[in-house]
Amino acid sequence: MADAKVIPFDDDRSRGSAVQRPPRRRGAGSRRKTAEPAQVGEVQPLPGRAPAQDDVPVTREEQQPARPRDEGGLERRIAHGLDFLRRRLTGDYEVDDFGYDEELTDQVLMSLLRPVYEKYFRVEVKGVENIPKDGGALIVANHSGTLPMDGLMLQVAVHDNHPAGRHLRLLAADLVFMLPVVNELARKLGHTLACAEDAERLLGQGELVGVMPEGFKGIGKPFSERYKLQRFGRGGFVSTALRQGVPIIPCSIVGAEEIYPMIGNAKTLARLLGFPYFPLTPTFPWLGPLGAIPLPTKWTIQFGEPIPTDGYPPEAAEDPMLMFNLTDQVREQIQHTLYKLLVQRRSVFF
């Protein structure tokens, strides 16, 4: 794999309406034919019987409740699915220069992640109005959870809650693109390598880009240090935002820290496998594959107020003091929001 220039983000590196019952048809009058017309008096209802709309016998079809007809909708869904499958098999679909497949993401991958997002972690989203409706922006979030589930849930949160249904393009560590299967899925979801060239190109195209500057230091920290932000590196993400003049949006995620409580790290095994850490949790590896199931914690994702960067001159991206100050401002805002959300949280699981 060719070496890529990596931004120093860390040291290590998206019913039918109720059918009303059709009104009963009124039958023809039941007056007796007589030779001479007779005056008919008003008919009184029998005692104990409510007056009926009419006394015409009702057919079997009218007695049965009307059933909603969704045959057309079902046929459309089947036709859409077959057309989608045909285009996938024939290669009649588009991906961008980074391998991002928007159609596959919307139709398949988001549909697979959405039940986990809605039913399992029950994610609550706040401050989505702070994400611009269009144009480039950089979302900076804390990173935790032993496995990067927080990045995936962040993507669903942006896509499903933003009025414009925007897609978040995450910057990922090079390890992601070295793993089989994971590599292809990450590309299809819109992830790209955390290097300056790719990040600036995406922002220049007006994309919404996400970065988690803690890197492996955040995701692999022990459970005893949960919700304590690790160092944000040397401010590479700030330099990228300054060059493109896009706002920086701090994002705080509560709930991911507890899905895999990391109580130990098998460093020797990690080195043998080429991983930055090998987690030991209360369930993994002791319960085998069952230990890989995350705990069903309750999540909250809050997007903070944007920090503008378009007011700085072009040479500001090379000012180390400015980058340090902006990096510290973003970090402090995320940490303060984490503490606030933790105080408001009733329980880890509810």
C-alpha positions in Angstrom: 0.0 0.0 0.0 1.3 3.3 -1.0 2.2 5.7 1.8 -0.2 8.6 2.2 0.4 11.8 3.8 -1.8 11.8 6.9 -3.1 14.8 8.7 -1.9 14.7 12.3 -5.3 14.4 13.7 -3.7 12.3 16.5 -0.4 11.2 17.6 -0.8 7.7 16.0 -1.8 9.0 13.1 -28.8 8.8 5.2 -49.2 4.4 4.3 -51.7 4.3 2.7 -54.7 6.4 4.0 -57.4 4.7 5.9 -59.9 3.3 3.5 -63.4 4.4 4.4 -66.3 1.9 4.2 -68.3 2.6 1.1 -71.7 3.9 1.9 -74.6 1.5 1.5 -76.6 1.8 -1.6 -80.2 2.6 -1.1 -82.5 0.2 -2.7 -85.7 1.0 -4.5 -88.8 1.9 -2.5 -90.9 -1.0 -1.1 -94.3 0.7 -1.5 -97.1 -1.7 -2.4 -98.7 -1.1 -5.8 -102.4 -0.2 -5.5 -105.0 0.8 -7.9 -105.4 4.2 -6.2 -102.6 6.1 -4.4 -102.9 5.9 -0.7 -101.5 8.4 1.8 -98.7 6.8 3.8 -98.2 7.9 7.4 -94.9 8.3 9.2 -93.5 4.9 10.2 -92.6 4.7 13.9 -89.6 2.5 14.9 -90.3 -0.6 16.9 -89.7 -0.3 20.7 -86.1 -0.9 21.6 -84.9 -0.6 18.1 -83.0 2.4 16.8 -84.1 3.8 13.4 -82.0 2.4 10.6 -80.7 4.2 7.6 -82.8 1.9 5.5 -84.2 -1.6 5.7 -82.8 -2.8 2.4 -81.0 -6.2 2.7 -77.2 -5.8 2.5 -75.2 -8.0 0.2 -72.2 -10.1 1.4 -69.8 -7.8 -0.3 -71.2 -4.8 1.6 -71.1 -6.7 4.9 -67.3 -7.3 4.7 -65.0 -4.4 5.7 -63.2 -2.7 2.9 -59.6 -3.8 2.7 -56.8 -1.4 1.8 -55.4 -2.1 -1.6 -51.6 -1.7 -1.8 -51.1 -4.0 -4.7 -49.8 -1.1 -6.8 -47.4 0.0 -4.1 -46.1 -3.5 -3.6 -45.6 -3.9 -7.3 -43.7 -0.6 -7.5 -41.4 -1.7 -4.7 -40.7 -5.1 -6.4 -40.1 -3.4 -9.7 -37.7 -0.9 -8.0 -35.9 -3.7 -6.2 -35.5 -5.7 -9.4 -34.3 -2.6 -11.3 -31.8 -1.9 -8.5 -30.5 -5.4 -8.6 -30.2 -5.4 -12.4 -28.1 -2.2 -12.4 -25.8 -3.6 -9.7 -25.2 -6.8 -11.6 -24.6 -5.0 -14.9 -22.5 -2.2 -13.4 -24.9 0.5 -14.4 -24.3 2.7 -11.3 -21.9 5.5 -10.4 -19.3 6.0 -7.7 -17.2 9.1 -7.2 -13.4 9.4 -7.3 -13.2 8.2 -3.6 -15.3 5.1 -4.2 -18.4 6.5 -2.6 -21.6 4.8 -3.8 -24.5 7.1 -2.8 -27.3 4.8 -4.2 -26.0 1.7 -2.3 -25.5 3.8 0.8 -29.1 5.1 0.7 -30.8 1.9 -0.4 -28.9 -0.7 1.5 -26.2 0.3 4.0 -28.3 3.0 5.7 -31.2 0.6 5.9 -29.0 -1.9 7.7 -27.6 0.7 10.2 -30.9 2.4 10.9 -32.5 -0.3 13.1 -29.4 -0.3 15.3 -29.5 3.5 15.4 -33.3 3.8 16.2 -34.1 0.6 18.2 -30.9 -0.6 19.8 -29.0 2.6 20.7 -32.1 4.9 20.5 -30.0 7.8 19.5 -31.3 11.3 20.4 -30.0 14.1 18.2 -29.7 17.8 19.3 -28.5 20.9 17.5 -28.8 19.6 13.9 -29.8 23.1 12.9 -26.1 24.0 13.4 -25.2 22.0 10.3 -25.4 24.2 7.2 -27.9 23.2 4.6 -25.3 23.2 1.9 -21.6 24.0 1.3 -18.5 22.5 2.9 -18.3 22.1 6.7 -16.1 20.1 9.1 -17.7 18.2 11.9 -15.2 17.4 14.7 -16.4 14.8 17.3 -15.0 12.8 20.2 -14.1 9.2 19.6 -14.8 6.2 21.9 -16.3 2.7 22.2 -13.4 0.3 21.4 -15.0 -0.3 18.0 -15.9 2.7 15.8 -19.6 2.4 16.1 -19.8 6.1 16.9 -18.7 7.1 13.4 -21.4 5.0 11.8 -24.1 6.3 14.1 -23.0 9.8 13.4 -23.5 9.3 9.7 -27.0 8.0 10.2 -27.8 10.9 12.6 -26.7 13.5 10.0 -28.5 11.9 7.1 -31.8 11.1 8.8 -32.1 14.3 10.9 -30.8 17.1 8.6 -33.6 18.7 6.5 -31.5 18.3 3.4 -30.6 14.7 4.1 -26.9 15.5 3.9 -24.2 12.7 3.8 -21.3 12.8 6.1 -17.9 11.9 4.6 -15.7 10.5 7.4 -11.9 10.7 7.4 -10.7 7.3 8.6 -7.3 5.8 9.7 -5.3 3.9 7.2 -5.9 0.6 9.2 -9.6 0.8 8.0 -8.4 0.5 4.4 -6.1 -2.4 5.1 -8.8 -4.7 6.4 -10.6 -6.9 3.8 -14.3 -6.3 3.4 -14.1 -3.4 5.8 -12.1 -1.5 3.2 -14.8 -1.9 0.5 -17.7 -1.1 2.8 -15.9 2.0 4.1 -15.3 3.3 0.6 -18.9 2.6 -0.4 -20.1 4.6 2.7 -18.1 7.6 1.7 -15.1 7.2 4.1 -11.7 8.3 2.8 -8.2 8.3 4.1 -7.4 11.0 6.7 -4.9 12.9 4.5 -4.8 16.6 3.8 -5.3 16.3 0.1 -8.5 14.2 0.3 -10.0 16.3 3.1 -9.4 19.6 1.3 -10.7 18.2 -2.0 -14.0 17.1 -0.3 -14.5 20.4 1.5 -13.8 22.2 -1.7 -16.5 20.3 -3.4 -19.0 21.4 -0.7 -19.1 18.1 1.1 -19.8 17.7 4.8 -16.7 16.1 6.3 -16.3 14.4 9.7 -13.2 13.8 11.7 -12.4 12.4 15.1 -9.0 13.8 16.1 -8.5 11.5 19.1 -7.9 8.6 16.8 -6.9 5.3 18.4 -6.0 7.1 21.6 -9.7 7.9 22.1 -11.4 4.7 20.8 -8.9 2.5 22.7 -8.7 4.2 26.0 -9.6 2.3 29.2 -13.0 2.5 30.7 -11.7 4.3 33.7 -10.9 7.3 31.5 -14.3 7.4 29.7 -15.5 10.9 28.6 -12.1 12.4 29.1 -10.9 13.7 25.8 -7.5 12.7 24.7 -5.1 15.1 22.9 -6.2 16.4 19.5 -2.8 16.2 17.9 -1.2 19.3 16.4 -4.4 20.8 14.9 -4.3 19.4 11.3 -8.0 19.6 11.0 -8.0 23.3 11.9 -5.4 24.0 9.2 -7.6 22.1 6.6 -10.7 24.1 7.6 -8.8 27.4 7.4 -7.5 26.7 3.9 -11.0 26.0 2.7 -12.7 28.7 4.8 -15.4 26.3 6.1 -17.0 26.3 9.6 -15.9 23.9 12.3 -18.8 22.2 14.1 -18.0 20.6 17.4 -19.9 17.4 18.1 -20.3 15.5 21.4 -21.4 11.9 21.6 -22.6 10.3 24.8 -23.3 6.6 25.1 -20.6 5.1 23.0 -18.1 4.8 25.9 -20.1 2.0 27.5 -20.9 -0.3 24.6 -17.6 -2.2 25.1 -16.2 -1.3 28.5 -12.5 -1.8 28.0 -11.0 -3.1 31.2 -7.7 -4.4 29.8 -5.4 -4.4 26.7 -3.6 -7.4 25.5 -0.6 -5.5 24.0 1.4 -8.5 23.0 -1.5 -10.0 21.1 -2.2 -6.6 19.5 1.4 -6.3 18.2 1.2 -9.8 16.7 -2.0 -9.0 14.9 -0.8 -5.5 13.9 -3.6 -3.7 15.8 -3.1 -0.6 17.9 -4.7 -2.4 20.9 -6.5 -5.7 21.6 -9.5 -5.0 24.0 -10.4 -7.0 27.0 -14.0 -6.3 28.2 -16.3 -8.0 30.7 -17.7 -10.2 27.8 -14.9 -10.4 25.3 -13.1 -12.7 24.6 -14.6 -14.7 27.4 -18.0 -15.3 25.7 -16.6 -15.8 22.3 -18.7 -14.3 19.5 -21.4 -13.3 21.9 -18.9 -11.0 23.6 -18.7 -8.9 20.4 -22.4 -7.8 20.9 -22.3 -4.2 22.2 -24.3 -3.2 25.2 -27.6 -1.4 24.4 -26.8 1.9 25.8 -28.8 5.1 25.3 -27.0 7.6 23.0 -27.1 11.4 22.6 -25.4 13.3 19.8 -25.3 17.0 20.1 -23.9 19.4 17.4 -22.6 22.6 18.8 -22.5 26.1 17.3 -20.2 26.5 14.3 -16.9 28.1 14.7 -16.3 30.2 11.5 -12.9 30.3 9.7 -13.7 32.3 6.6 -12.7 35.6 8.3 -9.0 34.6 8.5 -6.5 35.5 5.8 -5.0 32.6 3.7 -1.7 32.6 5.6 -3.6 31.9 8.8 -3.4 28.2 8.0 0.4 28.4 8.7 0.1 30.2 12.0 0.8 27.6 14.7 -0.5 29.8 17.5 -3.8 30.3 15.8 -4.2 26.6 15.1 -3.4 25.8 18.7 -6.0 28.3 20.0 -8.7 27.1 17.6 -7.9 23.4 18.4 -8.2 24.1 22.1 -11.4 26.0 21.6 -13.0 23.1 19.7 -11.8 20.6 22.3 -13.0 22.6 25.2 -16.4 23.0 23.7 -16.8 19.3 23.1 -15.6 18.4 26.6 -17.9 21.0 28.2 -20.9 19.6 26.3 -20.0 16.0 27.3 -20.1 17.0 30.9 -23.4 18.8 30.5 -25.0 15.8 28.7 -23.7 13.4 31.4 -25.3 15.5 34.1 -28.6 15.4 32.3 -28.5 11.7 31.6 -30.8 9.7 33.8 -29.2 6.3 33.1 -26.7 4.6 30.9 -29.4 2.4 29.4 -32.5 4.6 29.5 
